Amino acid sequence: MSKFPSLKQLHYLVTLYETRHFGEAAKQCFVSQSTLSSGIQNLEDLVGCQLIERDNKALVFTTTGEEVVVRSRELLARTQDMMELSKSGEDQMAGQVRLGCIPTIAPFLLGDLVQAVNRRHPQLHLLLREDTTDNLLSALRNGDMDVLILALPVEISGMHSQIVGRDPFKMVISKNQASKVNVPLRYADLPDESVFLLEKEHCLTGHAVSACQLTSKEKINSFAATSLHTLVQMVSNGLGSTFIPHMAIKHGLVDSPDLVILDPPGQAAYREIGLVWRPTSSRIPTFQCLAEIVTELL
């Protein structure tokens, strides 16, 4: 039988791909640089082709090297799933679950979720990470995360998703500006450049614009906020209006006498909340149970 690469060699390769630096990759793998280099060289000998082009200043992954990295990540993720299965034993609601969540959901859901899990499944420990959709999906594919809570729809590239609820959008507007518009609200009544949105890295911007049927680009201000709290502060200062998800409003984000909450134009003004995981994971019953809890909380 032909000799197979070791998981350690695959881990070296993936870490080098992510860091693009032999010294940093060796540091993250807790080995010497010579050990990491020889491990990758042995991997190249096993697969029978060059994976990395090296010189004194930079390194470049070959086309085959890029493909081997993709498959290595899949193997490492499946191995991680296997280890988690062995740790949890027969109790699917025990052990650790690495859960990621986007910033426009995390502050308004994760606290309640952790409390609910602690009450019902005290042997299950959630390790939480808040990050953007793209970063979390990358971590999920790489095996660094087990399950994600995202706003859908979003491109999940072969991952499995389960819808757990809807989160309606509301239009938040200053009291002064609200006195100058009619209800129900029409975008035509709003001044140009008066609608504030999040940076494009936040999927809420695309979901809100689509769901609330905002097609007039001249109404959107060029300033892009980094958080929902910043958006609310801008509106509170009388600078315009914005879209805020209901879960944030429910948790007191818009509790101010200077703000008015209105229904935005559009009959389907909501985003869907879903759990996302790898279809090869051995913890699917765990994720489905978490999905039920999140559905109740929403």
Phi and psi in degrees as a GROMACS rama.xvg file:
@    title "Ramachandran Plot"
@    xaxis  label "Phi"
@    yaxis  label "Psi"
@TYPE xy
-65.3252  149.167  SER-2
-74.9738  138.477  LYS-3
-101  152.705  PHE-4
-63.9549  152.91  PRO-5
-88.6357  157.218  SER-6
-61.9532  -31.6915  LEU-7
-63.7819  -42.367  LYS-8
-63.664  -40.7027  GLN-9
-65.1279  -38.4103  LEU-10
-64.2115  -41.2969  HIS-11
-57.8283  -46.323  TYR-12
-64.2906  -46.7529  LEU-13
-63.4001  -42.9784  VAL-14
-64.1764  -40.0644  THR-15
-64.2976  -38.2777  LEU-16
-62.1313  -40.2525  TYR-17
-74.2045  -34.8882  GLU-18
-93.4793  -27.6221  THR-19
55.4326  33.4593  ARG-20
-154.504  121.511  HIS-21
-61.1576  -42.3185  PHE-22
-64.9497  -44.2091  GLY-23
-68.2155  -39.163  GLU-24
-63.4054  -42.5874  ALA-25
-62.6168  -39.1637  ALA-26
-63.2796  -44.0699  LYS-27
-69.0227  -27.027  GLN-28
-90.5725  -1.60108  CYS-29
59.8766  41.2862  PHE-30
-135.598  169.073  VAL-31
-74.5653  160.044  SER-32
-64.1094  -35.4744  GLN-33
-67.1538  -36.2009  SER-34
-65.2554  -44.3952  THR-35
-64.3501  -44.0076  LEU-36
-62.5937  -43.8543  SER-37
-68.5677  -33.5124  SER-38
-64.0735  -41.9186  GLY-39
-70.9989  -36.6234  ILE-40
-62.5609  -41.5068  GLN-41
-63.5713  -36.3533  ASN-42
-63.9494  -42.1034  LEU-43
-62.0984  -39.4222  GLU-44
-64.0667  -37.939  ASP-45
-68.3612  -43.3189  LEU-46
-80.7548  -15.1902  VAL-47
80.2696  23.3384  GLY-48
-159.082  166.404  CYS-49
-77.5577  131.349  GLN-50
-102.822  -27.917  LEU-51
-134.374  134.08  ILE-52
-93.6303  124.023  GLU-53
-115.986  142.976  ARG-54
-145.97  -172.571  ASP-55
-73.3511  -18.277  ASN-56
-110.421  -27.8392  LYS-57
-153.468  168.655  ALA-58
-133.033  142.89  LEU-59
-130.079  130.679  VAL-60
-80.5317  134.403  PHE-61
-72.4886  170.595  THR-62
-59.412  -43.1563  THR-63
-65.1108  -38.5501  THR-64
-60.3753  -40.6025  GLY-65
-61.644  -43.2137  GLU-66
-67.3076  -38.8014  GLU-67
-65.1854  -35.6301  VAL-68
-62.1741  -45.2827  VAL-69
-58.5429  -47.7397  VAL-70
-70.9457  -31.7088  ARG-71
-64.9106  -40.6606  SER-72
-61.4609  -41.2706  ARG-73
-62.395  -43.7467  GLU-74
-65.6067  -41.974  LEU-75
-66.0269  -37.4527  LEU-76
-65.6458  -41.8842  ALA-77
-66.8593  -35.9646  ARG-78
-64.8336  -40.7808  THR-79
-61.9817  -41.0605  GLN-80
-60.6149  -41.3355  ASP-81
-63.4453  -40.8586  MET-82
-66.8977  -39.0533  MET-83
-65.1759  -37.0283  GLU-84
-63.0583  -42.8667  LEU-85
-68.3213  -31.866  SER-86
-71.3706  -39.7006  LYS-87
-78.5939  -19.7988  SER-88
63.5071  -138.289  GLY-89
-81.5746  -17.7099  GLU-90
-88.494  104.924  ASP-91
-69.9968  -17.7451  GLN-92
-102.807  42.6916  MET-93
-137.512  164.749  ALA-94
88.9308  -162.098  GLY-95
-108.194  143.51  GLN-96
-130.186  122.912  VAL-97
-88.4317  109.378  ARG-98
-113.477  127.51  LEU-99
-108.678  151.075  GLY-100
-149.552  145.589  CYS-101
-79.2188  156.123  ILE-102
-63.9058  -23.1932  PRO-103
-86.3155  2.54568  THR-104
-122.102  -41.6315  ILE-105
-51.0795  -49.6358  ALA-106
-65.7692  -18.8392  PRO-107
-107.85  1.53387  PHE-108
-134.903  -40.8948  LEU-109
-63.4042  -36.556  LEU-110
-60.4152  -46.8089  GLY-111
-65.9514  -36.6695  ASP-112
-66.0694  -44.5658  LEU-113
-61.3811  -42.8896  VAL-114
-63.3522  -42.3179  GLN-115
-65.0252  -41.5958  ALA-116
-66.438  -41.3777  VAL-117
-61.5179  -36.4373  ASN-118
-71.558  -45.4637  ARG-119
-88.4546  -34.0164  ARG-120
-136.239  74.0104  HIS-121
-63.7775  -15.4498  PRO-122
-88.7535  -3.40297  GLN-123
-100.378  126.752  LEU-124
-116.645  121.321  HIS-125
-91.6668  124.437  LEU-126
-101.581  113.655  LEU-127
-99.5635  147.092  LEU-128
-142.894  130.131  ARG-129
-106.017  126.844  GLU-130
-163.524  176.001  ASP-131
-72.9095  162.365  THR-132
-57.2153  -48.3022  THR-133
-61.1152  -44.5569  ASP-134
-66.0137  -39.2026  ASN-135
-68.531  -41.7139  LEU-136
-64.0206  -37.8612  LEU-137
-62.5988  -43.5519  SER-138
-65.2796  -35.3116  ALA-139
-65.8124  -46.1204  LEU-140
-63.179  -35.3943  ARG-141
-79.3185  -7.69373  ASN-142
87.9115  7.56878  GLY-143
-83.9302  -16.4938  ASP-144
-128.916  154.922  MET-145
-99.92  -39.7951  ASP-146
-153.313  149.331  VAL-147
-125.601  152.245  LEU-148
-113.304  113.509  ILE-149
-127.986  164.765  LEU-150
-93.187  129.708  ALA-151
-113.459  157.443  LEU-152
-82.6465  150.051  PRO-153
-154.49  151.683  VAL-154
-71.7925  115.499  GLU-155
-111.791  1.73384  ILE-156
47.5581  62.5696  SER-157
88.1031  -6.8717  GLY-158
-75.1471  160.538  MET-159
-95.0094  142.566  HIS-160
-131.71  152.199  SER-161
-136.908  120.19  GLN-162
-69.7839  132.531  ILE-163
-117.933  -6.88974  VAL-164
168.042  172.68  GLY-165
-113.834  143.535  ARG-166
-124.19  103.246  ASP-167
-65.4486  150.827  PRO-168
-94.1501  144.752  PHE-169
-124.051  152.556  LYS-170
-94.4019  123.018  MET-171
-107.996  127.836  VAL-172
-139.531  149.832  ILE-173
-67.9831  151.801  SER-174
-61.0233  -36.2888  LYS-175
-64.9093  -44.4225  ASN-176
-71.7039  -33.4811  GLN-177
-61.9173  -30.5838  ALA-178
-71.333  -10.6716  SER-179
-105.962  1.68382  LYS-180
-121.715  158.749  VAL-181
-90.634  157.92  ASN-182
-118.954  129.964  VAL-183
-68.1939  151.163  PRO-184
-69.2665  140.708  LEU-185
-123.823  137.147  ARG-186
-62.0001  -28.7949  TYR-187
-61.5949  -23.842  ALA-188
-82.1557  -10.9135  ASP-189
-88.5979  144.98  LEU-190
-64.3432  155.487  PRO-191
-64.0273  147.558  ASP-192
57.5586  35.1293  GLU-193
-110.408  -4.05287  SER-194
-100.581  120.817  VAL-195
-100.016  139.231  PHE-196
-131.016  168.85  LEU-197
-79.0352  166.37  LEU-198
-58.6803  154.76  GLU-199
-64.0415  -20.3757  LYS-200
-62.9701  -21.4872  GLU-201
-93.1965  120.386  HIS-202
-65.6844  -16.8221  CYS-203
-59.1607  -32.8946  LEU-204
-59.5653  -50.5926  THR-205
-65.0331  -40.8419  GLY-206
-64.6649  -42.4832  HIS-207
-67.7695  -45.3986  ALA-208
-61.0169  -41.408  VAL-209
-71.0556  -50.4375  SER-210
-65.5901  -36.5137  ALA-211
-91.8644  4.81389  CYS-212
56.7858  44.9094  GLN-213
-88.508  100.426  LEU-214
-104.447  -10.8443  THR-215
-88.5688  96.7182  SER-216
-63.5274  -26.4176  LYS-217
-67.8546  -15.1988  GLU-218
-79.7374  -16.207  LYS-219
-87.765  130.129  ILE-220
-76.8928  144.888  ASN-221
-71.1088  -19.2604  SER-222
-68.909  132.375  PHE-223
-118.158  121.104  ALA-224
-81.384  158.374  ALA-225
-95.5275  -12.9405  THR-226
-153.526  162.295  SER-227
-63.594  -34.4172  LEU-228
-62.2707  -38.5204  HIS-229
-65.4394  -41.8061  THR-230
-58.2692  -46.9174  LEU-231
-63.0702  -38.8216  VAL-232
-64.5557  -40.7554  GLN-233
-60.7504  -45.6042  MET-234
-68.2657  -39.4084  VAL-235
-61.0678  -28.9302  SER-236
-84.2459  7.79556  ASN-237
80.5366  21.043  GLY-238
-89.6329  -11.1405  LEU-239
161.496  -142.599  GLY-240
-140.662  170.795  SER-241
-159.022  172.149  THR-242
-103.266  132.089  PHE-243
-130.032  131.983  ILE-244
-68.4907  149.233  PRO-245
-60.1603  -36.0292  HIS-246
-62.2042  -32.3726  MET-247
-71.5897  -38.8626  ALA-248
-64.9245  -41.8681  ILE-249
-60.3973  -29.67  LYS-250
-94.0223  16.5321  HIS-251
88.7048  12.2468  GLY-252
-65.4407  -28.116  LEU-253
-110.789  23.4261  VAL-254
-75.4741  85.7344  ASP-255
-151.66  135.234  SER-256
-68.7986  -12.104  PRO-257
-89.4401  0.695556  ASP-258
-119.735  148.467  LEU-259
-124.804  137.384  VAL-260
-106.133  124.211  ILE-261
-126.966  158.508  LEU-262
-76.5175  130.442  ASP-263
-76.2165  161.386  PRO-264
-60.5611  149.392  PRO-265
112.841  130.566  GLY-266
-82.1078  -17.9303  GLN-267
-122.592  54.5882  ALA-268
-84.6745  78.7618  ALA-269
-154.804  164.345  TYR-270
-117.747  151.859  ARG-271
-95.4034  139.824  GLU-272
-105.232  132.913  ILE-273
-142.706  156.707  GLY-274
-95.9029  141.697  LEU-275
-130.178  132.985  VAL-276
-148.528  168.166  TRP-277
-72.174  135.242  ARG-278
-66.3214  -17.3207  PRO-279
-89.9323  -1.48739  THR-280
-65.7007  145.706  SER-281
-88.1608  -1.41668  SER-282
-104.84  22.6258  ARG-283
-56.9138  -42.7164  ILE-284
-58.4623  -35.2965  PRO-285
-63.9712  -46.127  THR-286
-65.1422  -36.6297  PHE-287
-67.2338  -35.7129  GLN-288
-67.4119  -41.1037  CYS-289
-62.2996  -37.8446  LEU-290
-60.8234  -40.8254  ALA-291
-63.3719  -40.2471  GLU-292
-65.7405  -44.5528  ILE-293
-62.5171  -39.5589  VAL-294
-58.474  -43.6563  THR-295
-62.1959  -42.316  GLU-296
-67.3996  -35.3572  LEU-297
